[in-house]
Amino acid sequence: MLLTITYEGKNTQELGFLLYKNPNKTQQFELSYGKAYVFYPEVSDTRTTAALLIDIDPIDLARGKLGSSVGGLFDYVNDRPYASTSFLSTAISRVFGTAMSGKCEGRQALADAPLKLTARIYSIRDGGEDDLAAQLFEPLGYTVRTERTVLDERFPEWGRSPYVNLTVSGTVKLSVLLNQLYVLIPVFDRQKHYYMSEDEIHKLIDHGEGWLSAHPQREKIAHRYFNAKRSYAKKALDVLLADEADESDKAEEETAEEKVVRSPLNALRMESVKSAVLLSGATSVIDLGCGECRLTALLLNEPQIKKITACDVSVSVLEKGAQRLNIDRMPKYKQDKLTLMQASLTYRDKRFEGFDCACVIEVIEHIEPARIPAFERSVFEFAAPRTVIVTTPNKEYNTVYEKMQEDAMRHGDHRFEWTRAEFKKWTEHVCSVFGYSCEISGIGESDERYGTPTQMGVFTKNG
């Protein structure tokens, strides 16, 4: 397996600093499945190339090490040691990990700068999909070139090779290029050489930060990256879609509703929910879909609340929430109360259990209608707190907003908005199925005909 990265421009020998690999010597790295070598086939002031060569012992693979199957002839006759696959992706992370982080002591300005880079991967399997490389790399701004040969020139009837030599060129930060290669190489191959756990979801999201959520082929990437693990792909896509929507917008931007209501609706909403939490007698609360932790910040100040967990599907939103809370400067007694965690509301998560109260504030309308039953079970059946507080827009009130077009929704990421009757019907369904009672109230300035802009349901567990 061979990957080369070429830097063209001025003082290109500094590629060695960015990669933390000296151009003047060959370096060797021990991997669990073989050896990796880094060397520089060309070095000059205007053009420097670094090469990563992976040497896998096929006999080791066949004897039950990483990448082998359950036994038989396949272990000895396959392409795993020779084609660029997830082995190469793992080696990139192992050998160039610091460069992937974007850090470069003494050359940080260069690490932060877009450079003229060309990556070339030899013998990567695309299964004969001629446009696969273009689908994956062109939306990221790269020029893509592939070279394919026939399987054997002596036997043209055997057809074309399922392998290509892939070249991608662009002006991009080195760290971005490395992270994109790390994610997309296994997308070609579809086969990981190691057992996949849920940690792989976080790897995909972390290495895809800043580009994957907006990629037009993100669904294809997720499904091929996880291949047989469809549930992992779905969870990853939930996070990617949340990142794209950037749910922090719903708290930050001046929406139509906030232009009309005299007191900012979001502040009214948070105070109303806080009062409902305290009235319930809860001492432990989980803020599901916490966004930038506005509600969490209010509850942290309440002596009644001894434990609060803020949860969101978007890692970037959680990071903003942590900044808003000033965790580093927070008094220790508050730090001891607080937990931040990433999770999806539409999957059962044992970390949701054991709380007196769950708050789901302006979140449900961001969930695809087909996923609402999964949300219901996650919160009301499996987590099953004594109190659940849900707020959501009142669709009827949209008529009050003069600048809103007919049938428009209050936020671009809303999947639906309920009328008062629709919300009441949903609460009755939840109560009937999961053993709760619900009290509905409104938040915000009321209109005689259309009600209030926000509707709130406070569910209490029966018995």
N, C-alpha and C positions, 0 to 999 in steps of 0.2 A: 504494500500500500504506500502510495506516495502523494504528498501534498506539497506544492510549492507556492510561496507568496512572494511576489515581486513588487518592489517599491521603486517608482520612477520619479525623478525630480531633482532636488538639490540636497547634497549631504545625505544621500540615501543610505550610507553606511550606518546611520543612526537607527536603522531598523533593528540592529543588534541590541541597542538600548531598550527599544520598545518591547522586544521579545524576551529580554533578559538572557540572551544567548550570544556568546562571543563569536563574531564572524571568523576569527582566526583559528578556531579549532573545532573539531567534531566532538559533540557531546552525546553520551549514551545514557539511556534511562531504562530501568527495569520496570516492566509491566507484568501484570499477573498472567498475561497470555503471550508474552514474548519480550522483545526489546524495541525501543524507539531510539532513533538517531536524528540529531539535528545538525545540519551542515549548510554551508553557503556555496553553491556552485558558481556564483558570480558576485563580485563585490567591486563597486566603483562609486565615485561621487554622484553619478547620475542614474545608476541602475544597480540595485542589489536584490538578490534572490535568496530566500531562506527555504530550506527543504526539510520536511518531516517525513522520515522513512520508517515504516513499521515492519518489523520482521517477526512473523508469527510461525511457530513450529507446528506444522499440521499434525505431526504424530502426537504432540502434547494434547491437541484438541481432541483427537480420536481416542485418547486414553482417559477421557472423562473429565477434562478440565473445562474451563469456560467455553461455551459455544458448541459443545458436542451435543449430540442427540442421545437417545437411549441405547444406541449401539447399532451394529450392523455395518453394511458396506458404505452407507451414506457418510459415515464419519470419516471415511478414507477418500471418498470421491465427491468432493464438493468444492465450491469456490471460496469458502470462508477465509482461508489464509491469504488469498490473492486479490480479491476484489475489495474496493474501498467501501466499508460498511460502518456499522456502529463501533467497531473496534477503533477505527480512525477517529471517529467523533470523541470517544473516550480519551484517546491519546492526546487530542488537541487540548482537552480540559486539563489533563494531567501535566502536560509539558508546557503549555502556554497559559496556565491558569491566571497568573498575575497580569499578563497582557490582556486577557479577556475582561478583567475587572476594570480596565481603563486607567490603571495607576502606573506611573513611571517616574520614579524619584530622579530628579534632576532634568527630566525631559517632559514634564507634565503638559506644557503648552503643545508639544508635538503630539503627545498622546491624545489630546483633545481636538486636534486639527484633522480635517478631512485630507486624506492623502490619496495620491494616484496609485491604486493597488490592483494587482491582478492575482487571482488565486487559480491554480490549476490542480485538478484532482484526476488521477489516472485510474481507469478501469472501475468506474462506478456503475452499478447495475440500475438501469432504468426500465428494464423489461421490454424494450422496444418502443416505449412511449416517446416519440420524437419531440413532443412539445412540453414534456414534463419539466425539464430544466428551465425553459422559458417561463412556464407558469409560476415556478417557485422563485426565480431570481429577478426576472425583469420588473415585476412590480416594486422591487426594492431599489430600482434605479441602476441595475447592472446591465452591461452589454454581455450577452451570453453566446458562447460558441461551443458546439459539440462536434466530436469526431467519432464516427462509427465505421467499423470494418465488417466484412463478411466473416462468418465463423471460420471458414477455411477456403482459401482461394482455389484449392484443387477440387473442392466440392461445393460449387456455388448453389446447388439445390438445397444445401443445408440452411441457406438464408443468412440474414444479418445477425451480427452479434448482439446480445442483450446488454452489452457494456458500451459505455462511451467514455472518452476523455473529455472532461468538462472544464471550460475556462470561463471565468466571470471576471469582468473588469469594471471598475468604477472609482469615483472619488468619494472616499468613505473613511471614517475612523477605523483604525486597525481593530480596536476592541469590538466594534459593531460587526465587522467582517467575520471575526473569529466566532462570535456568538451565533451569527446567522449560519455559518458552516456547521457549527456544533448541532444546531437544531435540524438543519435541512438534510444533512448527509443520511441520517437514519430514515428520513422520509422517502428517499429513493429506494432503500433496501427493504424497508418494512419489517425487518427481522432484527431484534435486539439480541446481543450475545449474552445477556444476563437476565435474571428474573426481574420483572418489573413490579414495583410496589407503588403505593400512592405517592411516595416521595417524587416519583417521576413527573407528577403533575406540577409540583412546585419547581422542578428543574426546567420544565418547558416554559412555565410562566416567567421565571427569573431570567432565563437566557433569551426569551422573546420580548422582554420589556422594551417598550418604545417603538416596536415595529410589527409584532405579530398580530396584535388585536385589530390593526387596520389592514392587514393583508387580505386581498380578495380571495385567496385560497386557504384561509385559516382553517376552515372545516376540513378540507382535504388534508392539510398538514397535520391537524390533530388526529384524525382517524388513521392516517398512515403511520404517524409517529408511534401511536399506541397499538395499531394493527388489531390484534385479537382482544384488546382491552377496551371494549366500546364504552363501558361505564367511565373509565378514566378520561376518554376523549370528551364525553359529555360534560364531566366536571370541569375539564380544562376550558371548554368552550364557554361555559357559564362565566368563568372568571374573565376570559378574553372579551366577551360581550359587555361585561360590566365595566371593564377598563375602557373600552371604546366609548361607551356612553358617558363615562366619568361622572358617576353619581354625585360627585361633589358639586356639580353644576346646579343640582336642584336646591342646594342650600346657599350657593354663592350668587347666582345670577338674579337680577331683579326681574321677577316674573310678572305676568299680567295681574295675578291676584294681589301681589304686594303693592302694585301701583294704585289699586282701588281701595283696599282695606286701610283704614286710618293707622292702626297700630300694625307693624309688620306681622304678617300672618304667621311666619315661622316662629317668631318669639312667643306669640299667643299659644301656638300649638305646643311648644316645648313646656311652657308653664302649665298648660292644662294637663299634659301627660304627667309631669312631675307631681302635680296635685293628686292625680288618680293613683299614681304609684304609692305615694305616702298614705293616702286614704285606705288603700288595700292592706296596709300593715306590713308590706314586704320589707325584708331586711337584705335580701339578695336579689339582684336584677341582672338580666341579660338583655342588652340592647342589640337586637338583631337587625342588620342593615344599618349600622350606626353612622355611616357616612363620616363626617368630620368630627364626630363625638360631641355635638352640641348638647344633646340630652345627657350623655354620660358626664359631661362637665358639670351640669346642674346637679345631678344626683350625687356626685362625689362630695358636694358641699353639705349634704344632708347627714346629720349624725345618725338618723334612723337606718341609713343604708350602710351595711357592714361589708358588702361584697358586690362588685359590679364588673361584668364582663362586656366589653364592646366587641362586636363581631361584624365583619363585612366580607363580601366575596372578593373585593378589590384590594390588592396589596397596596397599590399606590394611594388609595383613599385612606387606608389605615395609617400609612406613613404621615399623611397630612393631618389626620386626627391626632397622632402622637405629638406632632409639632404644635398643634393648637393647645393641647393639654400641658405642654411644657413639662413633660415627664421628668426630664433631668433636674429641673428646679422644683419639682413638686415635693411637698412635705412627705416624710416617710409614712405617716399614718394614711395618707391618700394612696401612695404607691402600694401599700399593703392591701388596700381595698381592690385595686384595679388589675384587670387582665385584658390584653388586646389579643384577638385571634382572628385568623382568616378561615372562613368556611362558607359553604353555600347553604342557603336556607331550604333548598329543595331536596336535600339528602339527610338521612338520619345521621346524627352526630351525637355521640354520648356526652360530649362536652356541653351540649345544650341542657342536659338534665340536672336536676337538683336545685333549681332556682325557684324562689317564691313567685317571681313575676318576669314575664317576657314582654318587651316592648318592640313593636313592629311599626315604625313611624314613617309614613309616606314611602313604603317599600313595595307593598303587594301589587300596586299598579305597574311596577317595573318587571313583574314576572309574567312570562308567557302564559296565557290562559290554560293551555294544555298542561302546564306544570303546577297549577294551583292545587290540585289534589295531593301532589307530592309535598308541597309546602304545608298543607293542612296536617298531613300525617306526621311530618317532621316536627311541627310545633305542638299540635294539640294531642296527638296520640303518643309519640315517643318521648318528647321533652315533658309534656303535660304539666306545666307549672300551675300553681293555684290560680294565678291571674295572668291573663294575656290582654295587652292593650294594643289595638290596631287603629291607625288613622289612615285615611285615604281621601282624595279629592271628591267633592260632590259635583258630578258632571252637570247637573241642572244649573248650578251657580255660574257656569261659564258664560251664560247669556248676559250676566251683569257686566262682564268685561267688554267694553266697547271695541277694543283693539283686537279682540280674538275673532278669527273667522269662524263661521258656522261649522260645526263638527270637528273643529280643531281641539287638540288636547293641550294641557298646560305645560307639558314638557315633552321634548322630542323623543325621549326614551320611554314614555308611558306606552304600555301595551294595550291598555284599556282604561276607562274611567267609569265608575258606577254611579247611577242615580241613587237617590235615597232608598227607593223601593228595591233596587237590585242589591244594595248593600245589606238591607234588612233581610232579604231572602237568603243571602249568603250566610249571615250570622245565624239565622234560624237553622240552616243546614248544618253548620258546624256544631251548634248546640245539640241538635238531634243525634248526630253521628258520634260525637266525642264526649258527651256528658257535661256540657257547660250551660250556664245561663248567661245572657248578655244584656247590658244596658247601653243604649245608643244615645249619644248627645252630639251637639254641634260645636264647632270652634270658629270664631271669627264673627264679623258683623253680619247679622241676619237680614235676609230679604223676605218680605211677607210671602212672596210667591215661590221663590227658589230655595229658601232655606239658607244655611251657612256654607261658606266655601269649603270647610273641612268637616268630615263626619268621623266620629270616634266611637269605637265599640270597646267596652270593657267586659271581657269574658271572665267569669268566675267558675271554677271547677265545682260541680255538684258533689255534695257529701263531704 
